[in-house]
Structures are given as structure tokens and as C-alpha cells.
């Protein structure tokens, strides 16, 4: 794994005069090879299984509809504005009190 990363870094520097597209393609190929090798290990196999299970769980999620999303977003925006207004009022009152004490 370390060897592939080293080849990628050194190769990218060595072929700096070449087109960026070719260097990116080479790095993507090296990353794919590294991923294939990593999946062959026990830890990599467990990680691949975790990714598959996560994909299954994501498909089970009930995503909100557009109207629900808009309504929830509007509620959050209104709440934030109300809290901001309350904080502004309290800050103004405290500033007036402090200014009155200081003179």
C-alpha cells in the first residue's frame, strides 16, 4: 500500500511536464489498485461489508417530501429570526443599562 502511494507521489513529480489529465488518470488507476488490494485483507473486507450494510440502511431511510422539507425549513428560519430578535432586544437593554451606570 505504501509502495503504491510512493509510486503515485514520485510519478506525479517525475511526470510533471505531462498533461494533468494523464497524471490524474494514473493516480485514479493507482487508487483503484490500492482499493482492490485493501479489500483483499481482512480489515479491508470488513470495511467493504460495512459500506454495503450502510448502503442497505440508507435505502431504508424515509426521506421527507418536498412540501415537508419546505415547511420544516420555514419553521427553522422563523425560529432563528425570533431568537435573533430576542437576543438583539436583550443586548440593547443591557447596553442601555451599562451605559447608564457608566455615565
GROMACS elastic network, one bead per residue, 0.5 to 0.9 nm:
[ bonds ]
;  ai    aj funct       b0    kb
    1     4     6  0.52369   500
    1     5     6  0.64866   500
    1     6     6  0.86835   500
    1    34     6  0.61785   500
    1    37     6  0.78165   500
    1    38     6  0.78255   500
    2     5     6  0.51522   500
    2     6     6  0.61181   500
    2     7     6  0.85764   500
    3     6     6  0.50334   500
    3     7     6  0.60859   500
    3     8     6  0.85624   500
    4     7     6  0.50077   500
    4     8     6  0.61274   500
    4     9     6  0.86823   500
    4    30     6  0.66511   500
    4    31     6  0.81379   500
    4    33     6  0.84090   500
    4    34     6  0.68466   500
    5     8     6  0.50396   500
    5     9     6  0.62351   500
    5    10     6  0.85637   500
    5    30     6  0.79924   500
    5    31     6  0.83743   500
    5    34     6  0.84530   500
    6     9     6  0.51991   500
    6    10     6  0.59653   500
    6    11     6  0.81143   500
    7    10     6  0.52789   500
    7    11     6  0.55908   500
    7    12     6  0.81858   500
    7    30     6  0.85402   500
    8    11     6  0.51542   500
    8    12     6  0.59381   500
    8    13     6  0.86398   500
    8    26     6  0.78514   500
    8    27     6  0.60692   500
    8    30     6  0.69618   500
    8    31     6  0.87825   500
    9    12     6  0.51869   500
    9    13     6  0.64098   500
    9    14     6  0.86493   500
    9    27     6  0.87889   500
   10    13     6  0.51745   500
   10    14     6  0.59798   500
   10    15     6  0.85105   500
   11    15     6  0.58983   500
   11    16     6  0.82104   500
   11    23     6  0.82370   500
   11    26     6  0.88787   500
   11    27     6  0.89908   500
   12    15     6  0.54156   500
   12    16     6  0.59434   500
   12    23     6  0.62622   500
   12    24     6  0.86600   500
   12    26     6  0.86789   500
   12    27     6  0.81228   500
   13    16     6  0.51083   500
   13    17     6  0.87024   500
   14    17     6  0.79915   500
   15    18     6  0.54181   500
   15    19     6  0.84895   500
   15    23     6  0.74521   500
   16    19     6  0.77515   500
   16    20     6  0.79579   500
   16    23     6  0.80806   500
   17    20     6  0.85296   500
   18    21     6  0.84120   500
   18    22     6  0.70057   500
   18    23     6  0.71969   500
   19    22     6  0.54995   500
   19    23     6  0.66315   500
   19    24     6  0.88435   500
   20    23     6  0.51111   500
   20    24     6  0.60904   500
   20    25     6  0.85505   500
   21    24     6  0.51791   500
   21    25     6  0.61539   500
   21    26     6  0.86308   500
   22    25     6  0.50879   500
   22    26     6  0.61731   500
   22    27     6  0.86512   500
   23    26     6  0.50758   500
   23    27     6  0.62180   500
   23    28     6  0.86458   500
   24    27     6  0.50333   500
   24    28     6  0.61176   500
   24    29     6  0.85784   500
   25    28     6  0.50855   500
   25    29     6  0.62014   500
   25    30     6  0.86270   500
   26    29     6  0.51135   500
   26    30     6  0.61868   500
   26    31     6  0.85840   500
   27    31     6  0.60418   500
   27    32     6  0.85395   500
   28    32     6  0.61406   500
   28    33     6  0.86297   500
   29    32     6  0.50581   500
   29    33     6  0.62492   500
   29    34     6  0.86039   500
   30    33     6  0.50714   500
   30    34     6  0.61018   500
   30    35     6  0.85457   500
   31    35     6  0.60481   500
   31    36     6  0.85387   500
   32    35     6  0.50449   500
   32    36     6  0.61445   500
   32    37     6  0.86269   500
   33    36     6  0.50689   500
   33    37     6  0.62169   500
   33    38     6  0.85326   500
   34    37     6  0.51210   500
   34    38     6  0.60160   500
   34    39     6  0.86198   500
   35    39     6  0.61362   500
   35    40     6  0.87329   500
   35    44     6  0.84859   500
   36    39     6  0.52716   500
   36    40     6  0.66004   500
   37    40     6  0.52674   500
   37    41     6  0.71255   500
   37    44     6  0.84047   500
   38    41     6  0.55879   500
   38    42     6  0.85535   500
   38    43     6  0.79214   500
   38    44     6  0.50619   500
   38    45     6  0.77113   500
   39    42     6  0.75130   500
   39    43     6  0.76530   500
   39    46     6  0.82089   500
   39    47     6  0.77587   500
   39    48     6  0.66408   500
   40    43     6  0.84614   500
   40    44     6  0.63782   500
   40    45     6  0.62213   500
   41    44     6  0.50820   500
   41    45     6  0.59623   500
   41    46     6  0.85956   500
   42    45     6  0.50266   500
   42    46     6  0.62601   500
   42    47     6  0.86405   500
   43    46     6  0.51472   500
   43    47     6  0.62442   500
   43    48     6  0.86916   500
   44    48     6  0.61273   500
   44    49     6  0.85626   500
   45    48     6  0.50541   500
   45    49     6  0.61774   500
   45    50     6  0.85589   500
   46    49     6  0.50224   500
   46    50     6  0.61348   500
   46    51     6  0.86891   500
   47    51     6  0.62742   500
   47    52     6  0.87099   500
   48    51     6  0.50785   500
   48    52     6  0.63218   500
   48    53     6  0.87063   500
   49    52     6  0.50636   500
   49    53     6  0.61911   500
   49    54     6  0.85521   500
   50    53     6  0.50941   500
   50    54     6  0.60770   500
   50    55     6  0.85856   500
   51    54     6  0.50206   500
   51    55     6  0.61918   500
   51    56     6  0.87366   500
   52    55     6  0.50944   500
   52    56     6  0.64033   500
   52    57     6  0.87799   500
   53    56     6  0.50748   500
   53    57     6  0.62633   500
   53    58     6  0.86648   500
   54    57     6  0.50321   500
   54    58     6  0.61204   500
   54    59     6  0.86876   500
   55    58     6  0.51174   500
   55    59     6  0.64244   500
   55    60     6  0.89227   500
   56    59     6  0.52717   500
   56    60     6  0.66802   500
   57    60     6  0.50911   500
   57    61     6  0.67467   500
   58    61     6  0.53415   500
   58    62     6  0.88481   500
   59    62     6  0.81538   500
   64    67     6  0.81128   500
   64    68     6  0.58746   500
   64    69     6  0.60380   500
   65    68     6  0.52552   500
   65    69     6  0.61444   500
   65    70     6  0.86921   500
   66    69     6  0.50222   500
   66    70     6  0.61490   500
   66    71     6  0.85656   500
   67    70     6  0.51225   500
   67    71     6  0.60546   500
   67    72     6  0.85189   500
   68    71     6  0.51319   500
   68    72     6  0.60469   500
   68    73     6  0.84581   500
   69    72     6  0.52444   500
   69    73     6  0.60627   500
   69    74     6  0.85548   500
   70    73     6  0.51177   500
   70    74     6  0.61039   500
   70    75     6  0.86544   500
   71    74     6  0.51331   500
   71    75     6  0.62674   500
   71    76     6  0.87404   500
   72    75     6  0.51060   500
   72    76     6  0.62874   500
   72    77     6  0.86951   500
   73    76     6  0.51359   500
   73    77     6  0.61957   500
   73    78     6  0.86566   500
   74    77     6  0.50977   500
   74    78     6  0.61397   500
   74    79     6  0.85290   500
   75    78     6  0.52050   500
   75    79     6  0.61009   500
   75    80     6  0.85918   500
   76    79     6  0.50936   500
   76    80     6  0.61127   500
   76    81     6  0.86099   500
   77    80     6  0.51481   500
   77    81     6  0.62070   500
   77    82     6  0.86792   500
   78    81     6  0.51240   500
   78    82     6  0.61891   500
   78    83     6  0.86743   500
   79    82     6  0.51281   500
   79    83     6  0.62022   500
   79    84     6  0.85084   500
   80    83     6  0.52040   500
   80    84     6  0.60272   500
   80    85     6  0.85597   500
   81    84     6  0.50018   500
   81    85     6  0.61000   500
   81    86     6  0.86227   500
   82    85     6  0.51057   500
   82    86     6  0.62387   500
   82    87     6  0.86627   500
   83    86     6  0.50483   500
   83    87     6  0.61366   500
   83    88     6  0.85280   500
   84    87     6  0.51214   500
   84    88     6  0.60865   500
   84    89     6  0.86307   500
   85    88     6  0.50470   500
   85    89     6  0.61948   500
   85    90     6  0.86509   500
   86    89     6  0.51582   500
   86    90     6  0.62061   500
   86    91     6  0.85275   500
   87    90     6  0.51060   500
   87    91     6  0.59609   500
   87    92     6  0.84768   500
   88    91     6  0.50615   500
   88    92     6  0.60807   500
   88    93     6  0.86200   500
   89    92     6  0.51226   500
   89    93     6  0.62235   500
   89    94     6  0.86427   500
   90    93     6  0.51293   500
   90    94     6  0.61225   500
   90    95     6  0.84877   500
   91    94     6  0.51681   500
   91    95     6  0.60274   500
   91    96     6  0.85862   500
   92    95     6  0.50491   500
   92    96     6  0.61829   500
   92    97     6  0.86623   500
   93    96     6  0.51020   500
   93    97     6  0.62188   500
   93    98     6  0.86391   500
   94    97     6  0.50385   500
   94    98     6  0.60949   500
   94    99     6  0.84378   500
   95    98     6  0.51670   500
   95    99     6  0.59837   500
   95   100     6  0.84663   500
   96    99     6  0.50476   500
   96   100     6  0.60507   500
   96   101     6  0.86935   500
   97   100     6  0.50244   500
   97   101     6  0.63140   500
   97   102     6  0.86526   500
   98   101     6  0.51494   500
   98   102     6  0.60814   500
   98   103     6  0.83436   500
   99   102     6  0.51592   500
   99   103     6  0.58036   500
  100   103     6  0.51877   500
